[in-house]
Amino acid sequence: MSEPSNEPLRDSGPRISLVATAFGAVAGIVTSFVFEPLTRRIPVPLVADFIRDLVKPLLVFAMAAAFAVVAARIRRLDTFLNRHIGYAAPLASAVLAFTTWMRAGAPTDLFAVIAVVLIAVETFLFLVFCAYMVAQGMKQIAEQQKAEYEARREGEAQKIAMQAIAAGDPQAAVAEFSFKAAESFNNAVMSGCFMFLVAAFHFCSILVATAAAAYSLFHVPLLWSAATGIVLALAAMKVVSGSLDLGERYAHQKPVDEKYQPIRPDPEK
């Protein structure tokens, strides 16, 4: 009987293509916002109308299609994010900050500049955190990997138990299993606390950055600026949980070899 293959699977299901298409459409819309303030400076109305009415929908469609094509070629979602997040996140944060600044009329006062910088910095950190959450989700054991993972765990446990019995100390195996279970529980609790604290940090940061932008750039009353910040911060937390769910959905792309945590660590690793 042949052993299960750990070769990563190419996902061709519609769900990731749909998500990628949606992200592409949103990216196209955000990018098209850059052109809208620029059209106000064009002295020829015909050219301005052309950009608004034709270029914007074409840009949205093109970026949605491009994201879908790229998603179809992704073999490992976590590897793809690690490879591209280093330049994609700064670019996206710069585009969003510049777009917001242009839509506000390109103000140059100190508080407006600080608000724009806050938007750029928090957008970058938030995108990196979402990529991290996707990677964490992909560390989970997928349904089609459970049999292989459990077989490997059972085989290692039997080997340790037989060695302990041969050494005349069966309780040593029990102690080792108990220690590993406690260690795994402790790591899970620490990881959960870390993600909660980082998510709380981003909630507060997005609230402050949004409220500052609404108040300083668009002159929204302070109370409504704070309310806008709360709404966007709550929506951002939904994106965080969605990133974790997306990673879990494509956990099968990550081989069991990279997920398996041995009871007795390999001294050669």
Summary of the structure (lengths in Angstrom):
residues: 269
radius of gyration: 24.7
end to end distance: 28.4
largest distance: 91.7
contacts: 770
relative contact order: 0.12
helix: 80%
strand: 0%
